[in-house]
């Protein structure tokens, strides 16, 4: 075992809470990200221990000698591995089993132990996926278990020691658990909120196409549906988070503090999620208005097509009438009863021209009076 200490000698300083011990299982574990799990623990002296490892057995000696610890495990199969981890850490088997439904949210209180499931949102363009985050809690320990696709707690682990150092060792176990649990939930919520920006960016990109009336509806309609579906899925995750936070705040769990000042932190978390829900619902309303705009575009295009067809019908009526009248006169005067000769060419031609003009005028007047003529031609 390699022990790398900071300020753990006689020259460590007067205040033990300002010292920090980083302890690693092997030389290869100098980077916590190389391991599937890490632990941040607060000792009675105020010192913070941070270790990384691959198995529960590596952390057991550490958490037995601390007043509060946080273990984070990254697993391949949450349903299978979470139950094994809970059993090795000494949690009641029924706790992990009851949480294995892995819905968007879950809350289980066994007095001396608690279990939660929170949604973790991941967005790639307009593909929204929700993964479960399992949290197991007992008097001096918080365990978070999640799939390998979730990386937000690796980032949080970089300054988790600072968070742990700020916890007063003299506080009650319930107060310490509440402070740490609130911070973990807040980190997960912030990670979820970040993904709303990606959905908003996609919505802004889509607005460019909505402004162009020539954009094919075969492109717009699926994109608007995908945006709407992404928002609905995201809202489902936020409502699930609200359910868990509300249960923590008003569930009167034995492991959660009764200090109103600390409970207000849970209220702040709830307010933050509600604000995100309001933003998401506002985006949904904007999308609904976008659908109305799209429908208006389609209606305008259809009206333009109808106008063109009406114009064709009107002119065909006029042209047909203009041809029909002189053609009828020509048919009549070609009869042998009229005995037409070359001397009749002048007045006959004049009659055909005048009848064509007159028939065209009458047909145009009748079509316009009947309302068949498109407005732009009137």
FENVEN-V719079 format. One record per pair of residues at least 6 apart in sequence whose C-alpha atoms are under 7 Angstrom apart, sorted by the first residue. I is the first residue (numbers start at 1). GAP is how many residues later the second one is. Records with the same first field share a line. If there is no record, write none. Layout:
I=GAP / GAP
This chain:
1=24 / 25
2=21 / 22 / 23 / 24 / 25
3=20 / 21
4=18 / 19
5=16 / 17
6=13 / 14 / 15
7=6 / 12 / 13
8=11
12=7
16=29 / 30 / 31
17=28 / 29 / 30 / 148
19=28
20=27 / 28 / 29
21=26 / 27 / 28 / 29
22=27 / 28 / 29
23=26 / 27 / 28
24=6 / 27 / 28
25=27 / 28
29=6 / 23
32=6 / 20
33=121
35=17 / 18 / 19
36=17 / 18 / 37 / 38
37=15 / 16 / 17 / 35 / 36 / 37
38=13 / 14 / 15 / 33 / 34 / 35
39=11 / 12 / 13 / 30 / 31 / 32 / 33
40=8 / 9 / 10 / 11 / 29 / 30 / 31 / 121
41=7 / 8 / 9 / 22 / 25 / 27 / 28 / 29
42=6 / 7 / 24 / 25 / 26 / 27 / 122
43=23 / 24
44=22 / 23 / 125
46=119 / 123
48=113 / 117
56=29 / 32
63=6
67=73
68=72 / 73
69=71 / 72 / 73
70=71 / 72 / 73
71=71 / 72 / 73
72=71 / 72 / 73
73=71 / 72 / 73
74=71 / 72 / 73 / 74
75=6 / 71 / 72 / 73
76=71 / 72
78=68 / 69
79=21
82=14 / 63
83=13 / 14
86=10
87=6
95=20
99=7
102=30
104=13 / 14 / 15 / 28 / 133 / 136
105=12 / 13 / 14 / 135 / 136 / 139
106=10 / 11 / 138
107=8 / 9 / 10 / 137
108=6 / 7 / 8
109=6 / 144
111=142 / 143 / 144
112=26 / 27 / 142 / 143
113=24 / 25
114=22 / 23 / 24
115=20 / 21 / 22
116=18 / 19 / 20
117=15 / 16 / 17 / 18
118=14 / 15 / 16 / 123
119=11 / 12 / 13 / 14 / 118 / 121 / 122
120=10 / 11 / 12 / 13 / 68 / 72
121=8 / 9 / 10 / 71
122=6 / 7 / 8 / 73
123=6 / 72
125=73 / 77
126=73 / 100 / 101 / 104
127=103
128=102 / 105
132=14
133=11 / 12 / 13
134=10 / 11 / 12
135=7 / 8 / 9 / 10
136=6 / 7 / 8
137=6
139=34 / 116
140=33
152=39
167=9
174=81 / 82 / 83
175=82
177=79
178=78 / 79
182=84
186=83
209=6
210=84
213=84
228=56
231=49 / 53
235=42 / 45
238=35 / 39
242=28 / 31
245=21 / 25
249=14 / 17
307=67
310=62 / 63 / 64
311=62 / 63
314=53 / 58 / 59
318=42 / 45 / 46
321=38 / 39 / 42
322=34 / 37 / 38
323=33
325=30 / 31 / 34
326=26 / 29 / 30
367=6
